Amino acid sequence: MKSYSEIIRGLRDDKDLKQDTVANLLGISQQQYSSYETGQTEPSVRMLTLLADFYGVSADYILGRTRCREGVDVQNQNLTTDNTIGEVISSMLALSPRGRAGVVEHILLRQLQDNDDRKRASTDKHRRVSQPD
């Protein structure tokens, strides 16, 4: 996995921001922010939280502990009226390996079905547009 310094530099580059812009938003000097990106200084917990919130990722993502970029805000979003995304993930992890594999298979099947539905809708729309009145 990448180091935190590589990750925060990549996040900044993805947004086409300069170091001084991010530093100003975080309330620190450009030199301090630069020291995070070079790995000379580790960000404090407070700064790690600010960086995660600013970039919309999890602190674990910045620390290189996961490839999942979604932050706490996403995990707390309702997936259904009764369940947040984080709760559904926790429920999935509580399943047996066979149960988890079944959930993944179901998700992949739904993705294929959704793609087919979109293609069909696009084709139907094209047909309606190209037919003369």
C-alpha positions as CSV (number, residue, x, y, z in Angstrom):
1,M,0.0,0.0,0.0
2,K,1.0,3.6,-0.5
3,S,2.3,5.8,2.4
4,Y,0.1,8.5,3.8
5,S,2.4,11.1,2.2
6,E,1.9,9.6,-1.3
7,I,-1.9,9.4,-0.7
8,I,-2.4,13.0,0.4
9,R,-0.3,14.2,-2.4
10,G,-2.4,12.2,-4.8
11,L,-5.6,13.5,-3.3
12,R,-4.4,17.1,-3.7
13,D,-3.2,16.4,-7.3
14,D,-6.6,14.8,-8.1
15,K,-8.3,18.1,-7.2
16,D,-5.6,20.2,-9.1
17,L,-4.9,22.2,-5.9
18,K,-1.6,23.8,-4.8
19,Q,-0.1,23.1,-1.4
20,D,-0.6,26.6,-0.2
21,T,-4.3,26.4,-1.1
22,V,-4.8,23.2,1.0
23,A,-2.6,24.6,3.8
24,N,-4.7,27.8,4.0
25,L,-7.9,25.8,4.2
26,L,-6.4,23.7,7.0
27,G,-5.1,26.7,8.9
28,I,-1.4,25.7,8.6
29,S,1.6,27.0,6.7
30,Q,2.5,25.7,3.2
31,Q,5.8,24.4,4.7
32,Q,3.9,22.3,7.3
33,Y,1.6,20.9,4.7
34,S,4.6,20.1,2.5
35,S,6.3,18.2,5.3
36,Y,3.2,15.9,5.4
37,E,3.5,15.2,1.7
38,T,7.2,14.5,1.9
39,G,6.8,12.3,4.9
40,Q,9.0,14.4,7.1
41,T,6.2,15.0,9.6
42,E,3.2,12.9,10.5
43,P,-0.1,14.7,10.7
44,S,-1.7,14.9,14.1
45,V,-5.1,13.1,14.7
46,R,-6.8,16.5,14.4
47,M,-5.0,17.2,11.1
48,L,-5.7,13.7,9.8
49,T,-9.4,14.2,10.5
50,L,-9.4,17.6,8.8
51,L,-7.6,16.1,5.7
52,A,-10.1,13.2,5.6
53,D,-13.1,15.5,5.8
54,F,-11.6,17.9,3.3
55,Y,-10.9,15.2,0.7
56,G,-14.1,13.2,1.5
57,V,-12.2,10.0,2.3
58,S,-11.7,8.0,5.5
59,A,-8.7,8.4,7.8
60,D,-7.9,4.8,7.2
61,Y,-7.6,5.5,3.4
62,I,-5.1,8.3,4.1
63,L,-3.1,6.1,6.4
64,G,-3.0,3.4,3.7
65,R,-5.0,0.9,5.7
66,T,-7.7,0.4,3.1
67,R,-8.3,1.0,-0.6
68,C,-11.9,2.1,0.2
69,R,-12.0,5.9,-0.2
70,E,-15.4,6.5,1.2
71,G,-15.4,8.5,4.3
72,V,-17.6,8.6,7.4
73,D,-20.2,10.7,5.7
74,V,-20.8,8.1,3.0
75,Q,-20.9,5.3,5.6
76,N,-23.5,7.1,7.6
77,Q,-25.8,7.7,4.6
78,N,-29.0,5.7,4.5
79,L,-28.9,2.9,2.0
80,T,-32.5,2.1,2.8
81,T,-35.0,3.7,5.2
82,D,-33.8,1.5,8.0
83,N,-30.1,0.9,7.3
84,T,-27.0,3.0,6.7
85,I,-24.3,1.9,4.3
86,G,-22.0,1.2,7.3
87,E,-24.6,-1.0,9.0
88,V,-25.1,-3.0,5.8
89,I,-21.4,-3.6,5.5
90,S,-21.2,-4.7,9.2
91,S,-24.1,-7.1,8.6
92,M,-22.4,-8.5,5.5
93,L,-19.2,-9.0,7.5
94,A,-21.1,-11.0,10.1
95,L,-22.1,-13.5,7.5
96,S,-20.3,-16.8,6.9
97,P,-17.8,-16.8,4.0
98,R,-20.4,-18.6,1.9
99,G,-23.0,-15.9,2.8
100,R,-20.6,-13.1,1.9
101,A,-19.9,-14.8,-1.4
102,G,-23.6,-15.0,-2.1
103,V,-24.0,-11.3,-1.4
104,V,-21.2,-10.4,-3.8
105,E,-22.7,-12.7,-6.5
106,H,-26.0,-11.0,-6.0
107,I,-24.5,-7.6,-6.4
108,L,-22.6,-8.6,-9.5
109,L,-25.9,-10.1,-11.0
110,R,-27.8,-6.8,-10.2
111,Q,-25.0,-4.8,-11.9
112,L,-25.4,-6.9,-15.0
113,Q,-29.2,-6.5,-14.9
114,D,-29.0,-2.8,-14.4
115,N,-26.5,-2.4,-17.3
116,D,-28.9,-4.4,-19.5
117,D,-31.8,-2.3,-18.4
118,R,-29.9,0.9,-19.2
119,K,-28.9,-0.4,-22.7
120,R,-32.5,-1.5,-23.4
121,A,-33.8,2.0,-22.3
122,S,-31.2,3.7,-24.5
123,T,-32.1,1.6,-27.5
124,D,-35.8,2.1,-27.0
125,K,-35.3,5.9,-26.7
126,H,-33.2,5.9,-29.9
127,R,-35.9,3.9,-31.7
128,R,-38.6,6.4,-30.7
129,V,-36.4,9.4,-31.8
130,S,-35.5,7.9,-35.2
131,Q,-39.1,6.8,-36.1
132,P,-41.0,9.2,-38.3
133,D,-44.3,10.6,-37.1
